[in-house]
Amino acid sequence: MSNKFFIPCKEANHVCDKTQYKEATLWEKIKLNIHLLYCKACRKYTKNNAKLTKLITKKPVVLDASAKEQLKAAFEKELAKQQH
């Protein structure tokens, strides 16, 4: 096999992300799958990415008005800290 089939982990993770959003080409998917055959770390990254996607698309997060205000206040407080 030539080197054009082998991609570094950084590229594999990028293709994994693109695949998650249905933006990867067939050739990118083929190279990713070859990479996943020999790279345990990227298999774990891909598995975790799939879990995250499933969780996010499964059920949207809904906050009541009180929780939204608390979140907004905490965000503004943290933002103020970072600006000073």
N, CA, C and O atoms as a GROMACS GRO file, in nm:
protein
  336
    1MET      N    1   0.084  -0.119   0.000
    1MET     CA    2   0.000   0.000   0.000
    1MET      C    3   0.088   0.125   0.000
    1MET      O    4   0.191   0.128   0.067
    2SER      N    5   0.048   0.224  -0.072
    2SER     CA    6   0.128   0.346  -0.077
    2SER      C    7   0.090   0.439   0.039
    2SER      O    8  -0.010   0.418   0.107
    3ASN      N    9   0.172   0.540   0.058
    3ASN     CA   10   0.150   0.634   0.168
    3ASN      C   11   0.024   0.718   0.152
    3ASN      O   12  -0.022   0.778   0.249
    4LYS      N   13  -0.033   0.724   0.032
    4LYS     CA   14  -0.153   0.807   0.016
    4LYS      C   15  -0.274   0.749   0.089
    4LYS      O   16  -0.377   0.815   0.102
    5PHE      N   17  -0.261   0.624   0.136
    5PHE     CA   18  -0.368   0.562   0.213
    5PHE      C   19  -0.355   0.590   0.362
    5PHE      O   20  -0.451   0.575   0.437
    6PHE      N   21  -0.238   0.632   0.405
    6PHE     CA   22  -0.213   0.652   0.547
    6PHE      C   23  -0.215   0.802   0.579
    6PHE      O   24  -0.151   0.882   0.511
    7ILE      N   25  -0.289   0.836   0.683
    7ILE     CA   26  -0.301   0.976   0.725
    7ILE      C   27  -0.261   0.987   0.871
    7ILE      O   28  -0.276   0.892   0.947
    8PRO      N   29  -0.209   1.102   0.912
    8PRO     CA   30  -0.173   1.122   1.052
    8PRO      C   31  -0.299   1.136   1.139
    8PRO      O   32  -0.408   1.162   1.089
    9CYS      N   33  -0.281   1.117   1.267
    9CYS     CA   34  -0.393   1.123   1.361
    9CYS      C   35  -0.469   1.256   1.355
    9CYS      O   36  -0.592   1.257   1.361
   10LYS      N   37  -0.397   1.366   1.342
   10LYS     CA   38  -0.462   1.497   1.338
   10LYS      C   39  -0.560   1.504   1.220
   10LYS      O   40  -0.672   1.553   1.234
   11GLU      N   41  -0.517   1.455   1.105
   11GLU     CA   42  -0.604   1.454   0.988
   11GLU      C   43  -0.720   1.356   1.008
   11GLU      O   44  -0.833   1.383   0.968
   12ALA      N   45  -0.692   1.242   1.069
   12ALA     CA   46  -0.796   1.143   1.094
   12ALA      C   47  -0.906   1.202   1.184
   12ALA      O   48  -1.025   1.181   1.158
   13ASN      N   49  -0.866   1.274   1.286
   13ASN     CA   50  -0.965   1.337   1.375
   13ASN      C   51  -1.046   1.443   1.302
   13ASN      O   52  -1.166   1.458   1.326
   14HIS      N   53  -0.980   1.518   1.213
   14HIS     CA   54  -1.050   1.619   1.135
   14HIS      C   55  -1.154   1.553   1.042
   14HIS      O   56  -1.267   1.600   1.031
   15VAL      N   57  -1.114   1.445   0.978
   15VAL     CA   58  -1.207   1.373   0.890
   15VAL      C   59  -1.320   1.313   0.972
   15VAL      O   60  -1.435   1.310   0.927
   16CYS      N   61  -1.289   1.265   1.091
   16CYS     CA   62  -1.394   1.213   1.179
   16CYS      C   63  -1.497   1.321   1.208
   16CYS      O   64  -1.618   1.296   1.204
   17ASP      N   65  -1.451   1.441   1.238
   17ASP     CA   66  -1.542   1.553   1.264
   17ASP      C   67  -1.624   1.586   1.140
   17ASP      O   68  -1.745   1.609   1.150
   18LYS      N   69  -1.559   1.588   1.025
   18LYS     CA   70  -1.630   1.617   0.900
   18LYS      C   71  -1.736   1.510   0.871
   18LYS      O   72  -1.845   1.540   0.824
   19THR      N   73  -1.701   1.385   0.900
   19THR     CA   74  -1.795   1.274   0.879
   19THR      C   75  -1.918   1.291   0.967
   19THR      O   76  -2.031   1.263   0.925
   20GLN      N   77  -1.896   1.336   1.088
   20GLN     CA   78  -2.005   1.358   1.183
   20GLN      C   79  -2.108   1.454   1.126
   20GLN      O   80  -2.228   1.440   1.152
   21TYR      N   81  -2.063   1.553   1.050
   21TYR     CA   82  -2.153   1.652   0.993
   21TYR      C   83  -2.182   1.628   0.845
   21TYR      O   84  -2.231   1.715   0.774
   22LYS      N   85  -2.149   1.505   0.800
   22LYS     CA   86  -2.175   1.462   0.662
   22LYS      C   87  -2.106   1.552   0.559
   22LYS      O   88  -2.163   1.583   0.454
   23GLU      N   89  -1.982   1.595   0.592
   23GLU     CA   90  -1.906   1.682   0.503
   23GLU      C   91  -1.784   1.612   0.444
   23GLU      O   92  -1.715   1.670   0.361
   24ALA      N   93  -1.755   1.489   0.485
   24ALA     CA   94  -1.637   1.418   0.437
   24ALA      C   95  -1.665   1.352   0.303
   24ALA      O   96  -1.776   1.305   0.276
   25THR      N   97  -1.562   1.350   0.219
   25THR     CA   98  -1.576   1.282   0.090
   25THR      C   99  -1.560   1.132   0.110
   25THR      O  100  -1.515   1.086   0.215
   26LEU      N  101  -1.596   1.056   0.010
   26LEU     CA  102  -1.581   0.911   0.015
   26LEU      C  103  -1.433   0.876   0.034
   26LEU      O  104  -1.401   0.789   0.115
   27TRP      N  105  -1.344   0.941  -0.038
   27TRP     CA  106  -1.201   0.913  -0.027
   27TRP      C  107  -1.152   0.942   0.115
   27TRP      O  108  -1.071   0.865   0.168
   28GLU      N  109  -1.197   1.050   0.177
   28GLU     CA  110  -1.158   1.081   0.314
   28GLU      C  111  -1.207   0.973   0.409
   28GLU      O  112  -1.135   0.932   0.501
   29LYS      N  113  -1.328   0.926   0.388
   29LYS     CA  114  -1.383   0.820   0.474
   29LYS      C  115  -1.304   0.690   0.460
   29LYS      O  116  -1.281   0.620   0.559
   30ILE      N  117  -1.263   0.659   0.338
   30ILE     CA  118  -1.182   0.538   0.316
   30ILE      C  119  -1.050   0.549   0.391
   30ILE      O  120  -1.010   0.455   0.460
   31LYS      N  121  -0.982   0.663   0.377
   31LYS     CA  122  -0.855   0.682   0.446
   31LYS      C  123  -0.873   0.680   0.597
   31LYS      O  124  -0.788   0.627   0.669
   32LEU      N  125  -0.982   0.736   0.646
   32LEU     CA  126  -1.010   0.733   0.790
   32LEU      C  127  -1.027   0.590   0.838
   32LEU      O  128  -0.970   0.550   0.939
   33ASN      N  129  -1.106   0.512   0.765
   33ASN     CA  130  -1.128   0.374   0.806
   33ASN      C  131  -1.001   0.291   0.805
   33ASN      O  132  -0.982   0.205   0.891
   34ILE      N  133  -0.912   0.315   0.710
   34ILE     CA  134  -0.782   0.247   0.709
   34ILE      C  135  -0.703   0.289   0.832
   34ILE      O  136  -0.642   0.205   0.899
   35HIS      N  137  -0.704   0.418   0.862
   35HIS     CA  138  -0.633   0.468   0.981
   35HIS      C  139  -0.687   0.403   1.108
   35HIS      O  140  -0.611   0.367   1.198
   36LEU      N  141  -0.818   0.389   1.116
   36LEU     CA  142  -0.879   0.334   1.237
   36LEU      C  143  -0.844   0.187   1.258
   36LEU      O  144  -0.853   0.136   1.370
   37LEU      N  145  -0.804   0.119   1.152
   37LEU     CA  146  -0.765  -0.022   1.164
   37LEU      C  147  -0.642  -0.038   1.253
   37LEU      O  148  -0.628  -0.139   1.322
   38TYR      N  149  -0.552   0.060   1.250
   38TYR     CA  150  -0.428   0.045   1.324
   38TYR      C  151  -0.408   0.147   1.436
   38TYR      O  152  -0.306   0.142   1.505
   39CYS      N  153  -0.501   0.239   1.456
   39CYS     CA  154  -0.482   0.344   1.558
   39CYS      C  155  -0.590   0.337   1.665
   39CYS      O  156  -0.705   0.378   1.644
   40LYS      N  157  -0.553   0.286   1.779
   40LYS     CA  158  -0.647   0.270   1.891
   40LYS      C  159  -0.696   0.406   1.943
   40LYS      O  160  -0.813   0.420   1.978
   41ALA      N  161  -0.607   0.504   1.950
   41ALA     CA  162  -0.644   0.636   2.002
   41ALA      C  163  -0.752   0.701   1.915
   41ALA      O  164  -0.846   0.761   1.967
   42CYS      N  165  -0.737   0.690   1.784
   42CYS     CA  166  -0.836   0.751   1.694
   42CYS      C  167  -0.967   0.673   1.693
   42CYS      O  168  -1.073   0.731   1.672
   43ARG      N  169  -0.959   0.542   1.715
   43ARG     CA  170  -1.084   0.464   1.729
   43ARG      C  171  -1.161   0.514   1.850
   43ARG      O  172  -1.284   0.527   1.846
   44LYS      N  173  -1.089   0.542   1.959
   44LYS     CA  174  -1.154   0.593   2.080
   44LYS      C  175  -1.214   0.732   2.054
   44LYS      O  176  -1.326   0.760   2.095
   45TYR      N  177  -1.138   0.819   1.986
   45TYR     CA  178  -1.187   0.953   1.952
   45TYR      C  179  -1.314   0.942   1.868
   45TYR      O  180  -1.412   1.012   1.895
   46THR      N  181  -1.313   0.855   1.769
   46THR     CA  182  -1.428   0.837   1.681
   46THR      C  183  -1.549   0.785   1.760
   46THR      O  184  -1.661   0.831   1.740
   47LYS      N  185  -1.524   0.691   1.848
   47LYS     CA  186  -1.632   0.635   1.931
   47LYS      C  187  -1.693   0.743   2.021
   47LYS      O  188  -1.815   0.754   2.032
   48ASN      N  189  -1.607   0.823   2.084
   48ASN     CA  190  -1.655   0.930   2.172
   48ASN      C  191  -1.730   1.037   2.092
   48ASN      O  192  -1.828   1.093   2.140
   49ASN      N  193  -1.682   1.066   1.972
   49ASN     CA  194  -1.748   1.163   1.885
   49ASN      C  195  -1.889   1.116   1.850
   49ASN      O  196  -1.984   1.195   1.852
   50ALA      N  197  -1.902   0.988   1.820
   50ALA     CA  198  -2.033   0.931   1.786
   50ALA      C  199  -2.128   0.937   1.907
   50ALA      O  200  -2.246   0.966   1.892
   51LYS      N  201  -2.074   0.910   2.026
   51LYS     CA  202  -2.156   0.918   2.148
   51LYS      C  203  -2.206   1.061   2.170
   51LYS      O  204  -2.323   1.083   2.203
   52LEU      N  205  -2.117   1.157   2.153
   52LEU     CA  206  -2.153   1.297   2.172
   52LEU      C  207  -2.262   1.339   2.074
   52LEU      O  208  -2.359   1.404   2.113
   53THR      N  209  -2.245   1.302   1.949
   53THR     CA  210  -2.346   1.334   1.847
   53THR      C  211  -2.480   1.274   1.883
   53THR      O  212  -2.584   1.340   1.871
   54LYS      N  213  -2.478   1.150   1.928
   54LYS     CA  214  -2.603   1.082   1.965
   54LYS      C  215  -2.671   1.154   2.082
   54LYS      O  216  -2.793   1.173   2.082
   55LEU      N  217  -2.592   1.193   2.182
   55LEU     CA  218  -2.649   1.262   2.297
   55LEU      C  219  -2.708   1.398   2.259
   55LEU      O  220  -2.816   1.435   2.306
   56ILE      N  221  -2.638   1.469   2.174
   56ILE     CA  222  -2.682   1.604   2.137
   56ILE      C  223  -2.808   1.598   2.051
   56ILE      O  224  -2.899   1.680   2.067
   57THR      N  225  -2.814   1.503   1.960
   57THR     CA  226  -2.929   1.496   1.869
   57THR      C  227  -3.047   1.421   1.930
   57THR      O  228  -3.159   1.432   1.881
   58LYS      N  229  -3.023   1.347   2.036
   58LYS     CA  230  -3.128   1.266   2.098
   58LYS      C  231  -3.238   1.353   2.159
   58LYS      O  232  -3.356   1.334   2.129
   59LYS      N  233  -3.199   1.445   2.243
   59LYS     CA  234  -3.298   1.526   2.312
   59LYS      C  235  -3.241   1.665   2.336
   59LYS      O  236  -3.136   1.678   2.399
   60PRO      N  237  -3.307   1.768   2.289
   60PRO     CA  238  -3.254   1.903   2.310
   60PRO      C  239  -3.260   1.943   2.457
   60PRO      O  240  -3.347   1.898   2.532
   61VAL      N  241  -3.168   2.029   2.496
   61VAL     CA  242  -3.165   2.080   2.633
   61VAL      C  243  -3.265   2.195   2.643
   61VAL      O  244  -3.262   2.289   2.563
   62VAL      N  245  -3.353   2.187   2.741
   62VAL     CA  246  -3.454   2.290   2.760
   62VAL      C  247  -3.439   2.345   2.902
   62VAL      O  248  -3.442   2.269   3.000
   63LEU      N  249  -3.422   2.475   2.912
   63LEU     CA  250  -3.409   2.540   3.043
   63LEU      C  251  -3.530   2.628   3.069
   63LEU      O  252  -3.582   2.693   2.979
   64ASP      N  253  -3.575   2.627   3.195
   64ASP     CA  254  -3.684   2.718   3.229
   64ASP      C  255  -3.627   2.859   3.245
   64ASP      O  256  -3.505   2.876   3.244
   65ALA      N  257  -3.712   2.957   3.259
   65ALA     CA  258  -3.671   3.097   3.265
   65ALA      C  259  -3.574   3.124   3.380
   65ALA      O  260  -3.478   3.199   3.363
   66SER      N  261  -3.597   3.063   3.495
   66SER     CA  262  -3.511   3.083   3.612
   66SER      C  263  -3.371   3.028   3.584
   66SER      O  264  -3.271   3.094   3.615
   67ALA      N  265  -3.362   2.911   3.527
   67ALA     CA  266  -3.233   2.850   3.496
   67ALA      C  267  -3.158   2.932   3.391
   67ALA      O  268  -3.036   2.946   3.398
   68LYS      N  269  -3.232   2.985   3.294
   68LYS     CA  270  -3.169   3.069   3.191
   68LYS      C  271  -3.109   3.194   3.254
   68LYS      O  272  -2.998   3.234   3.219
   69GLU      N  273  -3.183   3.256   3.345
   69GLU     CA  274  -3.133   3.378   3.411
   69GLU      C  275  -3.010   3.347   3.495
   69GLU      O  276  -2.915   3.426   3.496
   70GLN      N  277  -3.010   3.235   3.566
   70GLN     CA  278  -2.894   3.196   3.647
   70GLN      C  279  -2.772   3.174   3.557
   70GLN      O  280  -2.662   3.219   3.590
   71LEU      N  281  -2.792   3.106   3.446
   71LEU     CA  282  -2.684   3.080   3.353
   71LEU      C  283  -2.631   3.210   3.293
   71LEU      O  284  -2.510   3.229   3.280
   72LYS      N  285  -2.722   3.299   3.258
   72LYS     CA  286  -2.682   3.428   3.202
   72LYS      C  287  -2.602   3.510   3.303
   72LYS      O  288  -2.500   3.570   3.268
   73ALA      N  289  -2.647   3.511   3.429
   73ALA     CA  290  -2.577   3.585   3.534
   73ALA      C  291  -2.438   3.528   3.557
   73ALA      O  292  -2.341   3.603   3.571
   74ALA      N  293  -2.427   3.396   3.561
   74ALA     CA  294  -2.297   3.333   3.581
   74ALA      C  295  -2.204   3.363   3.464
   74ALA      O  296  -2.085   3.388   3.484
   75PHE      N  297  -2.256   3.360   3.344
   75PHE     CA  298  -2.177   3.390   3.224
   75PHE      C  299  -2.126   3.535   3.229
   75PHE      O  300  -2.008   3.560   3.205
   76GLU      N  301  -2.215   3.628   3.259
   76GLU     CA  302  -2.177   3.769   3.264
   76GLU      C  303  -2.074   3.795   3.373
   76GLU      O  304  -1.982   3.876   3.355
   77LYS      N  305  -2.087   3.728   3.487
   77LYS     CA  306  -1.991   3.742   3.597
   77LYS      C  307  -1.853   3.692   3.550
   77LYS      O  308  -1.752   3.758   3.573
   78GLU      N  309  -1.850   3.577   3.487
   78GLU     CA  310  -1.723   3.520   3.439
   78GLU      C  311  -1.663   3.606   3.328
   78GLU      O  312  -1.541   3.624   3.322
   79LEU      N  313  -1.748   3.657   3.242
   79LEU     CA  314  -1.701   3.744   3.134
   79LEU      C  315  -1.638   3.871   3.191
   79LEU      O  316  -1.534   3.916   3.143
   80ALA      N  317  -1.700   3.927   3.292
   80ALA     CA  318  -1.647   4.048   3.356
   80ALA      C  319  -1.509   4.020   3.416
   80ALA      O  320  -1.420   4.105   3.408
   81LYS      N  321  -1.491   3.904   3.476
   81LYS     CA  322  -1.361   3.865   3.533
   81LYS      C  323  -1.254   3.861   3.424
   81LYS      O  324  -1.142   3.908   3.444
   82GLN      N  325  -1.290   3.805   3.311
   82GLN     CA  326  -1.194   3.785   3.202
   82GLN      C  327  -1.156   3.918   3.136
   82GLN      O  328  -1.047   3.931   3.080
   83GLN      N  329  -1.244   4.016   3.141
   83GLN     CA  330  -1.218   4.145   3.077
   83GLN      C  331  -1.134   4.237   3.163
   83GLN      O  332  -1.084   4.338   3.113
   84HIS      N  333  -1.118   4.206   3.288
   84HIS     CA  334  -1.040   4.293   3.378
   84HIS      C  335  -0.905   4.237   3.403
   84HIS      O  336  -0.826   4.297   3.476
   0.00000   0.00000   0.00000
